[in-house]
Amino acid sequence: MSERVVIVGGGIGGLTLAIARRRRGIEAGAHEAAPELRATGAGIWVPPNAMQVLGRLGLADAVAAGGARLERAELRDFRAGRLQTADVGGAARSFGWPTVAIHRGRLQRVLLDHLPADAVRVGRECREVALEDAGAVVHFADGSEERAGVVVGADGAHSRVREAVAPGAGVRYS
């Protein structure tokens, strides 16, 4: 079986996985359906456990520099005011890694900056994943295909990869 990894999805999870596999000497590339990678979404929190992983990949300093370290978070209601306060700085003291608030686009840029240009291919909409004894074949809308020992679905809520592994599983609101 090939050690080659095909990642369907070029978001935060897909890019991080591509970096991690390449650091281990495993050929890995992300295939994104969108015609270009653009900064979308809003701000997110990167909690201590994720920062620990990013630290192992040598990316935590760049992520922290691109965002803001959080010490405290508040949940507020526009009528009732403050509902809850959380000491997220305590997690940093306990686990050695801070919680960082960062815009999704900025985090994506940090990840892209740590991958070679050929590691991410855009305009590659996954149509189907066919499972084989030696791995899988990913079929793309443009008629091309990629064979790999491992295919990872990082392609969101309506994942074609999930459909290949668990047909009819669908999406459930939680």
Rosetta blueprint (number, residue, H / E / L):
1 M L
2 S L
3 E L
4 R L
5 V E
6 V E
7 I E
8 V E
9 G L
10 G L
11 G L
12 I H
13 G H
14 G H
15 L H
16 T H
17 L H
18 A H
19 I H
20 A H
21 R H
22 R H
23 R H
24 R L
25 G L
26 I L
27 E L
28 A E
29 G E
30 A E
31 H E
32 E E
33 A L
34 A L
35 P L
36 E L
37 L L
38 R L
39 A L
40 T L
41 G L
42 A L
43 G E
44 I E
45 W E
46 V E
47 P L
48 P H
49 N H
50 A H
51 M H
52 Q H
53 V H
54 L H
55 G H
56 R H
57 L L
58 G L
59 L L
60 A H
61 D H
62 A H
63 V H
64 A H
65 A H
66 G H
67 G L
68 A E
69 R E
70 L E
71 E L
72 R L
73 A E
74 E E
75 L E
76 R E
77 D E
78 F L
79 R L
80 A L
81 G E
82 R E
83 L E
84 Q E
85 T E
86 A E
87 D L
88 V L
89 G H
90 G H
91 A H
92 A H
93 R H
94 S H
95 F H
96 G L
97 W L
98 P L
99 T E
100 V E
101 A E
102 I E
103 H E
104 R H
105 G H
106 R H
107 L H
108 Q H
109 R H
110 V H
111 L H
112 L H
113 D L
114 H L
115 L L
116 P L
117 A H
118 D H
119 A H
120 V E
121 R E
122 V E
123 G L
124 R L
125 E L
126 C E
127 R E
128 E E
129 V E
130 A E
131 L E
132 E E
133 D L
134 A L
135 G E
136 A E
137 V E
138 V E
139 H E
140 F E
141 A L
142 D L
143 G L
144 S L
145 E E
146 E E
147 R E
148 A E
149 G L
150 V E
151 V E
152 V E
153 G E
154 A L
155 D L
156 G L
157 A L
158 H L
159 S L
160 R H
161 V H
162 R H
163 E H
164 A H
165 V H
166 A L
167 P L
168 G L
169 A L
170 G L
171 V L
172 R L
173 Y L
174 S L
